[in-house]
C-alpha cells in the first residue's frame, strides 16, 4: 500500500522564502519513495511524501518550524492511494 503524508504551513507574511528553504533543508530519518515540495500564495509551503507502508504505520514527518516563522500550527494529513495511472 502507498501512503502519502502531507505537511502544510503558512509563514509569517514576507517570510515564505525562508519557510520554503527551511522545509527543503529538513532531512527525514529515512527516505520516502518520493518527496515533493510546493509553494502557494499567502506564503504557504506544502511537502508531500510517499511511503510504501500501511496507513497507520509510524512514519517520519517534518517537525513544526520555529513559532516566529509561521502564523499557525502545521496542518498534517495522511492519504492512501486507491488508483494509479
C-alpha distance (Angstrom), angle and dihedral (degrees) to the residues before:
residue distance angle dihedral
X1 . . .
X2 3.79 . .
X3 3.79 118.7 .
X4 3.81 124.6 -168.7
X5 3.79 119.7 -153.4
X6 3.80 116.5 -159.1
X7 3.80 123.1 -159.4
X8 3.81 118.6 -174.1
X9 3.79 130.3 178.9
X10 3.79 136.2 171.9
X11 3.78 117.8 -141.8
X12 3.75 126.5 -141.1
X13 3.85 105.4 -90.5
X14 3.79 110.9 -75.9
X15 3.82 94.5 16.4
X16 3.80 98.8 87.0
X17 3.81 93.5 111.2
X18 3.81 90.0 52.0
X19 3.81 91.9 50.0
X20 3.80 90.6 47.4
X21 3.80 90.7 51.4
X22 3.81 90.7 46.9
X23 3.83 92.7 51.3
X24 3.82 93.3 46.0
X25 3.80 91.7 51.5
X26 3.83 95.6 52.3
X27 3.78 112.9 105.4
X28 3.78 121.7 -155.1
X29 3.82 121.6 -137.5
X30 3.81 88.5 -113.3
X31 3.79 134.8 18.0
X32 3.80 120.5 -99.0
X33 3.80 121.3 -142.2
X34 3.80 87.3 -106.9
X35 3.79 138.4 -4.0
X36 3.81 128.1 -164.8
X37 3.78 129.9 -179.2
X38 3.82 123.7 -156.8
X39 3.78 137.1 -177.8
X40 3.80 129.2 -155.1
X41 3.79 140.3 179.4
X42 3.80 118.3 -67.2
X43 3.83 90.6 44.3
X44 3.82 93.9 -74.7
X45 3.82 123.3 160.6
X46 3.79 124.6 -164.6
X47 3.82 126.8 -170.2
X48 3.80 121.2 -171.8
X49 3.79 122.0 -170.5
X50 3.81 126.1 -173.3
X51 3.79 122.4 -148.1
X52 3.78 136.5 -174.0
X53 3.80 92.7 -130.8
X54 3.77 146.1 103.5
X55 3.80 117.5 -82.8
X56 3.80 93.4 -108.1
X57 3.83 95.9 42.8
X58 3.79 119.5 131.1
X59 3.82 100.3 -104.4
X60 3.79 129.2 176.0
X61 3.79 116.1 -109.5
X62 3.76 134.8 -174.4
X63 3.81 112.3 -92.5
X64 3.78 128.1 -122.0
X65 3.81 112.3 -79.7
X66 3.78 119.4 -125.2
X67 3.80 110.6 -68.2
X68 3.79 94.4 -118.3
X69 3.83 90.4 59.5
X70 3.82 98.6 55.6
X71 3.80 135.8 50.6
X72 3.82 96.1 -142.8
X73 3.79 142.9 -0.3
X74 3.80 117.1 -62.6
X75 3.80 116.7 -94.1
X76 3.81 116.9 -133.9
X77 3.80 131.4 -172.3
X78 3.79 136.6 172.6
X79 3.78 126.3 -148.1
X80 3.78 133.1 -178.0
X81 3.77 121.8 -142.7
X82 3.80 115.1 -111.8
X83 3.82 101.3 167.9
X84 3.77 135.1 24.8
X85 3.77 128.1 -175.0
